[in-house]
Amino acid sequence: MAAKEKKRNGITEGVIWKQILIFFFPILVGTFFQQLYNTVDAVVVGRFAGKEALSSVGGSSSQIINLVVGFFTGLSAGGTVIISQYYGAKNQERLHQALHTAYAFSLVFGVLAGIIGMAATPAILRMMNTPEDLMADSGLYVRIYFAGLVFILIYNIGSAILRAIGDSKRPLYYLIICCVINIILDLVLVLAMGLGVLGVAVGTLISQGVSAVLVTRALMYHTEDLKLELGKIRMERELLGTMLKIGLPTGIQSCMYSLSNIAVQSSINAFGVDTMAAWTAFGKIDSVFWMINGAFGIAVTTFVGQNFGAGKHDRVKKGTWECLGMSVAAAVAFSAILMPTGKYWFGIFTSDSSVVQIGVRMMQVISRTYFLFVFVEIFSGSLRAQGYVFVSTILTLVGVCLLRVVWVSWIVPDGTMEQIIACYPITWLVTAVSMTAYYFYKQKRIWKSVKHAQG
């Protein structure tokens, strides 16, 4: 009896909203610590090395890093979905093959992308109108980040695999450990040794290397139903193709998000260092919402993936809607807290009053409409977990990415800062409406096919 209880999968059998929250909170806290890597870098250099260093660590550097990491994290989503489906279906053979294929993919592409990124960094920074006085430090920070890209990808795929089989706690523990290491290294290398941007970059590289080792060790020795064996890491062509079919559109979508953000960043750069510093600080504050939103997105993808694999379509439908309700409530609550307290949040990053004033203006335009993007995140995550990726990706690429680029390039090319960043709430609204309509259409067809199969 004890063995049966131990094997019980709460995601496919437990109370839906409770299981989503049980899974959600470790992901949220873990994402918080993951964000702290770059946020601590920004706080340390902003406070102790000046606003130029803050702009170098954030600004263009941050957008480039988000582009690359987001692309490969999106690609790894294909492995996550496949693994969660096989886990829900209790297909051990395919589960292990998918694990080793996903790991091989991360190793190969992590190394290749790191090398290409280091070589291309100066050209990319110039394309983004990075001020000349920030080029040296920005280039240094980005190149060191690229040097450790393979560690980031290994950690991301390893932690995603652990979550796909229902373990959201170990990734959290490892992130806490590595974030503490990063904070200590930042303080030592910047405050004690005076290394500035170089110090925070090296500290981040070392801590991310530790996180990759920890998650790999967990998959080798501490997972009951899944075991990583280094000698078996290889790409199975069929499985890789299936993963890419799901992951490539997601990776392209994430990449296009970042490219559209780069277009906005390029426009922001034209307003000078103060505006760049404010945008960098706002990005760190703004990341709190994206942590919450992203954690719900991961939770719904895992929940739906396992239940879809187990053939429990009623739980797929209910889980999607319950997760949407909780996510909307969280977004509204966060906006209500953030709006009246904006200047205090910016004061964490800088004491420059001009930077704080500009940042508060940014917040007034964007932060009150966070709830709109929840519909995009939850519905696309649910569809992705069921294997339906192409149309939702196209809707996002056109509604968010293309429209955002058109807005800053042609509609308000010489507009005010507020007019430029208004592209965020506008594109969220357009995409939320189209994604909701597509979700209803697709789920109606899915339910028809399920009822037909049931006779």
N, C-alpha and C positions, 0 to 999 in steps of 0.2 A: 504493500500500500504506500509506503514512504517513497519507494522508487517511482511509482506512478505520479505521485504528487510532485516529485522533483522534476519529472519530465513535462508536466503540464505547461503549455505555452499560453501565458496570460494574454498576449497580443491577439491570438486567434480564439480565445475562450473567455477572457475576463470582461468585466464591465468596461464599456468602450471609453467613456470620458476619463475614467480613472487610469486606464492603461495608457492613454495618450499623455496624460499629465505625468504619470510615473516615468514615462520615457522622455517627456519634454524637459523636465526640470534639470536632469543631469546634462542634457544637450545644451540648454541655455547657459548654465553655469560654465560648462566646458567651452562654449563659444565665447563667453565673456573673457575667460582666461586666455583663449587664443587671440582675441582682439587686443588683449593687454600687451602682447608682444610689441606691436607697433605703437600702441598708445603710450606705453611706458617710455619707448624711445622718444616720442614726441614731447612728453612731459619733461623728461630729463634734459633734452637739448634745448627745449623752449625756455625752461627756467634757468639753465646754467650755461647755455652756449649762445643764446640770442634768437631773435625771430628769423634771421637768415638761416640758421641751422634748422629751426622748426620748419621753415618752408622747404628745405632740402630733404628732410626726412619724410615730410608729407608732400603736398602739392603734386608735381609731376611724377616724382618717385613713387608715391603711393598709388597713383593711377596705373602706372606701368606694372607694378607688382600685382595689383588687383586683376589686371588684364590677364596676365600669364597664369597666376594661381587659379583664378576663376575658370579659365579655359580647361585646365587639366583636372580641376575638381569636378567640373561639369562632365568631362569625359569619364571620370571614375564613377559618376552616378549610374552609368550603364552597368558596371560591375555590381554596384550596391543593389540595384533593382533585381538583377538576375539572381544574386545570392539570396536576397530576401524571399524571392519566389521559390527557389529550390529548398530553402530552409522551411518555408511554410508547407511545401509539398513533401518534405522529409526524403528528398532525393540526395542521399549522401555522396554518391559517386560524382554526380554533376556539381554538387556543392564544392567538393574539394578541387575539381578541375577549374571551376570558376575562380576560386581563391587564388590558385597559383598563376592563372592567366592574368588576373587583375594585378597581382604583385609584379609579374614580369613586365607588364605594360608600364607600370609606374617607374620601375628602375630604368628601362631603356629610354623612355621619353623624358624622364626627369633629367638624365644626363645630357641628352641631345639638346633639349630646350635651354638648359643652363649654359651650355657652351655658346649656342647661337645668341642668347640674350646678352651675355657678357660682351660679345663682339658688336652687337647692334645698339648698345645703350647710348653712346654719344649721339648717333644719328636720330634716335627716337626722341631724346630730350630736346634736340634742336627743332624737330618737327612740332613739338609741343610749345614752342616759344618760351622755353625756360630761360629766364634772365641769365646773362653771361656770368654775373657774380655768384650765381648758384650752381653753375654747370659742374664745377670740380667736385663739390661735396655731394650733389645729387647723383652724379655719375659713380662716385665711389660707393655710395649707399646701395644703389641699384645693382651694381656689379657684384658686390659681396652677397647680396640677397640671391642673385642668380646662381652664384657659386654653391649655395646651399639648397637650391631648388629641389634637388632629388630627395633631400630629407623631408621637405614640406610635402611632396607628393606621396612619399612612403607613409608619413604619418596620416595624411588625409585619407588615403585608401585603406590603411590598416584600421583607423578608427571608424571609418564608414562601414567596413566589414563587420567589426564588432557590434556596431549599432544595428546592422541589418539582421543579425542573429539575436537581437534583443538585449545586448549588453551596452548600455549607455553610461555605465559608471566608470569602467576602467579608463576610457578616453578622458573623462573628467579628472581622475586622479593624476594621470600622466601630465595633463596640461597644467594642473596646479603646481606640480613639482617643477616643471620646466619654466613656468612663469616666474616662480620664486628665483630660480637660477638666473633668468634673464634680468630681473630687477637687481639682483646682487651684482651681476656683471656690469650692468649699465652704470650703477653708482660707483663701482670701483674704477671702471675704465674711463668714465667721463669726469667724475668729481675728483677722484684720487690721482688719476694719471693724466687728465686733461686731453683725452684723445678725441673729444667731440663726436662728430658724425661717425668717424671710424670706430670709436668705442662702442656705440650703440649697435652698429652693424655687426661687429664681431660677436658681441654679446648675444644678439638674436641668432646668428649662425650657429653658435655652440649649443644654445638651448634647444633649437630645432633639431639638431643632430641627436641630442639626448632623447627627445620625444619620439623620433623615428626608431631608435634602438628599443625603447620601452614597449612601443606598440607591436613591434616585430617579435619581441620576446614573448609577449602575451599570446600572440597567435601561434607561437611554436610550442608553448608549454602550459598555458592556462585556460584553454578553451575546450570544453567537454565534447562538443559535437563537431569541432573543426580544428584541424591541425596543419599549420604551415610547416612544410619540410623544404629546406633550402635547395636540396638536390632535385626537387620536383618543380622548381620555378621555371616555367616555360609557357609560351603562348600557344594555346590550342586554337587553331585557325577558326573553327566553327564558332566556338564560344567568344573569341575576340570579335568576330563579325557581328554577333548578336549584341555584345556589349557596346560596340561602336554604333550600331544602329540606334540604340537608345541614348548612349552617352554623347555621340558626336553632335547631334542637334542641341543637346543641353549645353555642351561645351561651347558651341558656336554662339548660342544664345547668351551665355555668360560673357563670352568674349565681346559680343556686340554691345552688351551693357557697358562694359568697360571702355570700348571704343567711343561710345556715345558720351560717356563721362569724360573721356579725354578731350572730346570736342568742346565740352563745357569748360573743362579745366583750361584749355588753350585760350578761350574767351576770358576766363577769370584772370589768367596770367597777365593779360593786357592792362588790368587795373592796378598792377604794382604789387610790391611785397606785402603791404598791410592787408590787402584783400586776399592774397594768396595765403597768408598766415591765418586769417579768419576762416577761410574755406577749409584749410587743414584742420583747424580746431573744430569747426562744425562737423567735419567728416568723422571725427572721433566721437562727438556727442551723438551724431546721427546714427553711428554704428550700433548704439544701444538698441534702437528700434529694429535694425536689421538682424541683430542677434536674436531678439524675440521672434521676429517674423520668420527668420531662417530656421530656428529651432522647431517651430510649429511645422514648417515645410518638411524638415527631415522626419519629424514624428509622423506626419500623415503619409509620407512616402513609404516609410518602413511598415506602418500599420496596414496600409492598403496593399503593399507588395506581399506581405505574408498572408493576409486574408485572401487576396486574389489567387495566390499560389495554392492555398488550401481550398479554393472553390467556395468561399463564404462571401458571396456577393452582397448579401443583405448587410453584413458588417462593413463592407467596403463603402456602401452608400451612407450608412449611418455615421461611420467614423469620419468621413469627409465633412459632413455637415456639422457634426459636433466640434470638430477641430476648427472649422471656419468660424463658428460662433465664439469660441474661446479666443481665437486669434484677433477677431474684430474688437472684442471687448478689451483685450490687452492693448491694442493700438490706440484706441480712444482714450484709455486711462493714461497711457504714456504721454500722449499729446497734451492732455489736461494738466499733467504735472510739469511738463517741460516749458510750455509757453510762458507762464508768469515768472519763471525762475531762470530765464536764459542767460542773463549777465553773470550769474554765479557759476554756471557751468563753464562759460568761456574763461572766467577767472582762474580756473584750474590750470589752464594752459598758458596764459599770458597775463601780465599786468599792464600791458599797453592798452590804454583806454580807446584809442582809435581802432585797434583790432577788435576789441570787445564790441564796440558800437556797430561795426560792419557785420560782425557775426550775428548779433541779435537781429539785424535786418534780414539776414539770410534765413534765420529760423522762422521769422514771421511769415515768410513766403511758403516755406516747404513743410514745416513740422505739423501744421494743423490738418494736413490731408493724408497722413500716413495710412489711415484705415483703407484707402482706396486700393493700395497695392496688395493688401491681404487676399483679395479675391483672385488676383493673378497667381500668387504664391501657392495657395491651398489647392485651387482647381487644377493648375498645371502639375503640381506635385502628385495629386491623385491620379491624373491621367497618365503621367509618366510611369508610375508604379504599376499601371495596368498594361503598359507597353505602347501607349498612344502618345507619341511625342511630336510627330512632324507638324501637324496643324497648329498645335499650341505654341510650338517654337516660331512658326511663321507669324502668328498673331502677335507674339511678343516682339519679334524683330521689327515688324512694321510699326506696331502701336507705340512701343517704347523707344527702340533704338533709331530707326529711320526718321520718325517724326521728331525726335529730339535733335538729331543732326540738322534736319531741315529747319527747325526752329532757330537754332543758334547761327546757322550759316546763311539763311535766306530771309527768314521772317523778321528777326531782330538782330542782324549782324552788327549794328552799331548802337544797340540798345543799352539801357542802364543795367546795372548788376541785377536788380530785381526782375527786369524783363527777361534777362537771359536764364536765370535759374527757375523762372516760372514754367520752364519746359518740364520740370519734374511732376508737379501735380497735374498738368494738362495731359501728359502722356500716360500717367497712371490711370486717369479717368477713362481715356479712350480704350486702353488695353483691358481694364477691369470689365467694362461693358461687353467687349467682344469675347473675352475669355469666359465670362459667365454664360453668354448665349451659346457658345460652343460646348461648354460642359453639359448644359441641359440637353442639347441635341445629341451628344455622344452617349450620355448615360441612358437616354431613352432607347437608343438603338441597342446598347449593351443589354439592357433589361429584356428587350424583345427577344434577343438571341438566347438569353439564359432561360426564359420561360419556354421558348420553342424546344430547347435541348432537354428540358425537364418533362416535356410531353404534354 
